[in-house]
C-alpha cells in the first residue's frame, strides 16, 4: 500500500517580533509594491502588442512574390485567435447536404503497370459546414487527393500536371527512389512523370514536397497510397481509408474563404482537424458494416505536424499493423499512435449492432472535428462522443 508523508505543520511566529522581523516586513512591503508596478506595466505592454497585431492576424496568409504563404515579420501575441466551431448559420442543414468523401478502398487495377495521373489546382473547398478554404489541391478531389491502391510488385507510373499558379511536386512515401530526380518541382502548366516499383506493403502518405513543405501540406496537398502485400491479408468485409489532417485558418471561412495562417501552423494550433478533409462528416454520414463483419481501416496521419491516436470506441482492435509494418500485427490493442507522415492498418470485428465512434484519442482533435461513426447494423439515430 502506498504511503505519503504528511505535510510539516506551519510554525507560528513568536509574539511581539524582533527588529529583524520588522526589517523583513518592510522589505516584503517594498517587494510587493515593485511586483504590482511590474504587473501593471506588463498588462499595458501586452495590450499595445495586441493592438499592433490585431490587423496582422487577418493577413497572416499573405503571399510573397512567389505565391508561397509567408508569416508576418512581427511577433504575434499569444494565444492566437482560433476559429474552431464557427460554422455557417444553418450548419446542421449544410452538414446533411454535404456529400461525404468516399472512404471505401477502391480495387487494385489489373496488370503490372498502374498509371496514375493527378492534376493540381488552386481551388476552394468546404472543410466544415459553411466553412470555405483556399486550397492547393487535386482537381476533382480536393483534399485529400485520390486513393491510390496497388499490389506489391506492381510498377506505379505517376504523372503530375501542375494546374496551379506556383511550382508543386509529389512525394510518395511508398517509393524507394532518388527524391531529387522523382520529387522535383513542376512549373505551372507543365507535367512530369516518373516510375517506381511498389516493393513495400502498407498504407503510406503522399504529399507535395515543395518548400515550404509545411505550407503545401497544410493547404491540402496530401493523400494515401495502399500497397497490398503479395501474400493476402486475412479477409475483410469492409475496407475504409481515413486521412487525418489539420487546417490553419486566417479567418472563419464563412463570409469569405479562408487561407493559410502560417503563424498558427508553426505554433501547431489548428482551427479544425478532420478525417478526409471535412470536420465530423462521418458523424452525419456514418461508415457502415453489418454485425459480425470484419472492418479494416487504413489510417494515414497527413499532419502536416500532429499525430493521430486512433481508437474505436466500444471495441478493441483484433489486429493492428503498426506504422505500416505488414510483416506482423498486434492483437487486442486499444489505441495506436499514427505519427505525422505515417500510416497503420486496423481490423475490428463487431457483433453487436450499434454506433461506434472512431476518433483520435487526443480529444482536442475530436473537439475540432476528427471524429466519425461506424454504424454496425440497422441502427436508428446518431450520437457524438
N, C-alpha and C positions, 0 to 999 in steps of 0.2 A: 504494500500500500504506500502510495506516495505521501511524503510528509513535507510540510512547508514551514519555514522558520517564521515565527511571529515577528511583527514589526516592533522595533525598540520604542518603548513609550517616550514621548517627548518630555524633556526635563523642564520644570518650572524655573524661571529666573528668580534669584533671591530678591526679597523685598528691598525697596529703597534704591538699590543700584549704586555702582561706584562711579568715579569720574570717567573711567574708561568707557562705561556703559553710555554715559551722556555723549561722549565723543562719537561713539559708534552710531548713536541715534541721529546726531547732526549730520554725519557723513551719509547715512542712509537717506535723510531728507534731501540732501543736495543731489544724490544719485537719482532719486525718484523724479526730481524736477528735470534733470538732464534727459532721462528717458522719455518723459512726457513731451519735451520740446522736440526731441528727435522723431517721435511718433507723428507729431503734427506735421513736421517738415516732410516726412515720407509720404503721408497722405496727399499733401499738396503736390509733390513731385509726380506721384503716380497719376493724379488727376490730370496734370498737364500732359504727361506722356500719352494718356488715353485719348485726350482731345486731339493731340497731334496725329495719333494713329487711327483715329476713327474713320477718317476718309480713306486711309490707305487700305483698310480691311476689304472694302468693296473692290479694290483694284489689285488684289494680290495676284490674280491670274493674268495680269497684263503680260503681253508677249514682247520679246525683243525683236530686232530686225530679222532674225531667222525664223520667227514664229514659235520658238520654244518658250514655255512658261518660265517666268522669272519672278523670284521673290523680291519684296521691297528691300531697298538698301537699309532702311531704318529698322530699328528694333520694334518688336510688336509686344504690347503689354499682354501679359497672360492673366487669366485664361483667354484663349482665342474664342471668338464667338462661334457657336455651333448652331446649325440649322436643323439638327436632327428632330424629327417629329413634326416639322412644319410641312404640311401637305396641302393639296387643293381642298377647297371648302366641301366638296362632295366626294371626299376620299373613299368612302365605302363603295359608292356607285362606280367610281373610277377603278377601284381595285377589282370589282366584279367584272367590269368591261374589259380589263386588261387581259390580253391573250398570253397566258403563261409560257415561258420558254420551254420548249420540248426537251425534257431531260432524258428521254429514252435513248439508250445506246443504239446507234444505227448499225446495220450489218457490215461485215467486212467485205470490201469489194473483191471480186474474183480476180485471178491472175497473179503473176509475180510482181507486176509493176502497178502501183497505186498513184494516180496522178491527182494532185491537189492544187487547186487554183484559188487564191484568195485575193480580193481587191480591197485595199484600204481606202477609207473615205472619211472626210470630215462630216459628221452627221449629228443631229440632235436626237437623243433617246430619252425615254422616261425611265427613271431609276426607282421611283416610289410614286404613289398615287398623286398625279398632278405636278410632280417634280421633274423638270426637264434639265438635261445636261448636255453641253457641247463636247462630244467625244471625237477622238481619232480612232475609228473602229473599223468594222468589217461590213462592207456593203451586203445588205440582205440579212445580216445577223445582228449587228450592233455589238454589244459586249455581254458575255464573252463571244469569241468567234466560233465558227462551226466546229463540232466534234469530229475529230479525225480518228477513225478506227481501222487498224490494220492487224495483221498477224505476224508474229515473229518470223523473220526471214524474208518478208516482202521488202521490196525497194520502194521508197517514197520519192516521187518526183514533185518537188514543191515549186510552184510558180507564184511569185508575189508581184502584183500590179499596184503601183502607188497612185491612187486617185486623189490623194490629199495635196496639201499646199506646201509641205516640208518633207525632208528625207525621212524614210522609215526603213525598217528591216524586220526580219523574222528569225527568232532563235528557238530551236527545238531542243528541249532538254532530253529527248529520246535519241538524239543523234550523236554519234561519235564522229566528229568532223572538225576541220580547222575553222574556227569562227571567223578569222579574217578573210577567208575565201567564201564561206557559205552565208554568213550572217552579216554581210556588208550592207551599207546604206544603199537604198534605191531612191533615185531622184524622182520628184513629182512627174507623173506622166510616163514613167518608164516601168519596165518589167524585168524580173531577174529569176532564173531557175537554178536549182541545184538538186542533187540526189543524195540520199543516204539509205543504208540498209537498217531496218528496224531489228537490231540484234538483241535488244534487251526488253523483256516483257514488263508490263506495269502500266500505270497511268501517270502521264507526265504533263508538265506545263509547256506551252509555247507562248512567246511574247515578243514584242518589239524590243530590240536591244540597242536602239539608237540613243545617244546621250541627249539630255539626261534621262536615264532609264526610268528613274522614279516618276518623271512626268509622263512618259509614254505609256507605262503600265497603268498609272493612276487614271489616265484618260481613256482606258478601256481596251488597250491593245494586248489581249491575252486570250488563251483558250486551253483546251485539253486534247491530248492525243492518247488513246488507249491502244496498247500493244498486247494482243492476246499471246500467251505462251504457246509454244509449239505443242506441248502436252496440255490438253484442255484442262481448265479448272473444273471443280465439281459443278454440276448443273445448277443454274439459277433460273428461276421462272420469270423474274423481272430484273432489269438492269438499268440503273439510272446514273447519270453523270452530274455531279454538282461542282461548280467552280465558285469558290468563295473569294470575295474581294472587298475592297474599301473604296469609298468615294469621299473626296475632299472638295467642298463647295465654297465659292466666293460670294454666294448669295443663296436665297432659299430655293431658287429654281422654279418658283410658282408664277411670279409676274413675268419673268423672262428666264430663258435658260441660263443656268449657272455654268461657270468654268472652273478650272483647277485653281485651288488655293495652295500654292507651294509651301507657304509657311505652315499650314495645318498638316500637309503631307510630311514635312520634315519633323514636325512635332508629334507625328503619329496620333493625331486627333481627328478621326473621321467623323463625318456627318451621318453617313449611312454605311452599314456593312450588309452584304447581300449574298445569296446563293443565286448564281446565274443572272446576276446583273440587276435584279429588281427586288426591293425590300418586301418580305412577307408574301411573295407571290404564291408559294406553295401552302400557305395557310388558307388563303382564299380559294385556291385551286389545288387541292392535295394530290400528291402522287398516290397511286393505288396499287393494291395487291389483294389477293384472296387469302383467307385463312389457310395456314399450312404451307404457303408458298415461300420459297427462298428468294429474298430480295438482295440484290448486290448493288452497293453504292461505290462508285468510283469518285473519289473526292480529291480535288486539287485546290491548294491554297495559293491563289494567284497574288495575294498581297495587294499592293506592292510590298508591304512591310510586315503585316500582322499574321500570326499563325492562326490556325483553326483547330480547336479541340473538339473533335467530332464525337457526338454522343446521340443515341436514340433513346428517348425517354420511354420507360416501360418495358425495356428488353435489354439483352446483353448480346454483344457480337459473338456469333457462333464461330466465325473465322475473321481474322484481321491480318491482312498482308500489309505490314507497316513500312512506310516510306518507299513504296513501290518495289519492295523486295519480294518477288514472286517465287522464291525458292523455298520459303517456309511461311507458316502462318501461326498466329497466336489464337488460343481458344479462350472463351469466357471473359472477354475484355469489356470493360465498361466505357472507357473513354480513351481515345488515341489522339495525340498531338500530331497534326499535319503541319510541317513547317512551311513558312512562306517560300514559294518556289518548289514545294514538294507535293507528293501525292500518296494516297493509300487506298486500299480496297477493302470493303467490309461486307460480310454476309450476315443477314438476320433471317431467322425463320420464326414467324409469329403465328400462333394457332388461334388466339383469342381475338375476335373482332373488336375493333376499337380505333381510336385516333392516337397515333404515336408521333409526338413531335421529334424532329431531328434538328439538332442545334450545334452551335459552337458552345461548349460549356464554359467559356469565358462569357459570363452572362451579360456583360456590357454589349457584346455583339448581338445577342438576342434582342436587347432593348433597341438596337439600331437597325434591326431588320433581318439578321441572319438566322432565320428560323423557318421551318416548314412542317408539314404534316404528312405522315404516311398513313393513308386510310386503308385499314385492313377490313375487308368485308363491306357489306351494305350498312353503313353506319350513318344515321342522320346527324345533322348539326355540324358544328365546328368547335374549336377551342383555341386558346392561346396558352402559352406556358412561360 
